[in-house]
Amino acid sequence: MVKLRLKRCGRKQRAIYRIIAIDVRSRREGRDLRKVGFYDPIKNQTYLNVSAILYFLEKGAQPTGTVHDISKKAGFLQNFALTKTKLD
């Protein structure tokens, strides 16, 4: 199973996180399938590759709680849920 989760980068006390698609059995710093965005909690900046995230969600990937909250703040996750219910 594939998950969308955070990968820690940066230096001590100045962490930034990459949002990646990764196999569930891999460790946090393991090899990712694809980088789909980043999140900087210090500067409160977020970049999301929406098309890549939607691709993985359509294929059955599950976002972690934090990634879900970040994408919810961006406002595109509700659109995905609405279109998915219309297709079913």
C-alpha positions in Angstrom: 0.0 0.0 0.0 1.2 3.5 -0.7 0.9 6.4 1.7 1.4 10.1 1.4 3.5 11.2 4.3 6.2 13.6 5.5 9.9 13.1 5.2 12.1 15.2 7.5 14.8 17.3 5.9 16.8 20.4 7.0 19.1 20.9 9.9 18.7 20.7 13.7 16.0 22.9 15.1 15.1 24.1 11.5 13.2 21.1 10.1 11.3 21.2 6.8 9.3 18.4 5.5 8.9 16.9 2.0 5.5 15.4 1.2 6.2 12.1 -0.5 4.4 9.0 -1.8 6.1 6.0 -0.2 5.4 2.3 0.4 4.0 1.7 3.9 6.8 -0.8 4.8 9.6 1.8 4.2 11.1 3.8 6.9 10.6 7.6 7.2 13.9 8.4 5.4 13.5 5.5 3.0 13.4 5.6 -0.8 10.3 7.4 -2.0 8.2 6.8 -5.1 7.8 10.5 -5.8 8.0 13.9 -4.2 4.7 15.7 -4.3 5.3 18.8 -2.2 6.9 20.3 0.8 5.9 21.9 4.1 7.9 24.4 6.1 6.3 24.9 9.6 8.7 27.7 10.6 7.8 30.0 7.7 4.4 28.4 7.4 4.9 27.8 3.6 3.4 24.9 1.7 3.8 23.8 -1.9 1.7 20.9 -3.2 1.8 19.3 -6.7 -1.9 18.9 -6.8 -2.0 16.7 -10.0 0.5 14.3 -8.5 -1.4 14.1 -5.2 -4.7 13.4 -7.0 -3.0 10.8 -9.1 -1.9 8.8 -6.1 -5.2 9.3 -4.3 -7.1 7.9 -7.3 -4.8 4.9 -7.3 -5.7 4.2 -3.6 -2.9 6.0 -1.6 -3.8 7.0 1.9 -2.6 10.3 3.3 -1.4 10.4 6.9 -3.2 12.7 9.3 -0.8 15.6 9.0 -0.7 15.4 5.2 -4.5 15.3 5.2 -4.7 18.4 7.3 -2.2 20.2 5.1 -4.1 19.4 2.0 -7.4 20.3 3.7 -6.0 23.8 4.4 -5.0 24.1 0.8 -8.6 23.4 -0.1 -8.4 20.9 -2.9 -9.1 17.8 -0.9 -12.8 18.6 -0.6 -13.0 18.9 -4.4 -11.5 15.4 -4.7 -14.0 13.9 -2.3 -16.9 15.5 -4.1 -15.8 14.3 -7.5 -15.1 10.8 -6.2 -18.7 10.5 -4.8 -20.2 11.7 -8.0 -18.2 9.1 -10.0 -19.4 6.2 -7.7 
